[in-house]
Amino acid sequence: MVQPGTAGSRPVALSRISEIESALGEAIRGKPDVVRLSAPGKAITIFGLVVALGLIVMKIVPTVPGHFTRYEWLALAVWCVLGAVAAVAR
């Protein structure tokens, strides 16, 4: 896991959402051999998902200090295109 201080909050929030969604999805689908979450564990997982989504929303809303600038949106678009090309090239 990459720590927030080394990579920035956006990629970390996205990776946390991915991890949380995976764990919660397996638990909801009832696959105890993959993930076992108690009721409090599910609540904490959902809370983590809300916090991670909040971090992403903070970067999108223009009135929040630290939001995406034009160049950061451009960099995100380039990375998304590169990721799509890499996924298709597999």
C-alpha angles and dihedrals in degrees: 000000000000114000119234094242093061102044110022130252100276099062091039092051090050093049091048090051090051092050094044093047091050095050095043093045093053091047093049092047087057101243102148091171089066104035132359117197126177120215092266089046091055091048092051090047092052090048089053090051091052092049092049091049088049090055090054093046089052089060094049101047107086095211093061115091109246095031122148116288123212091264093050090053088051091050090049091051091050092050091048091051091047090049092050091049091049092048093050092045091060 
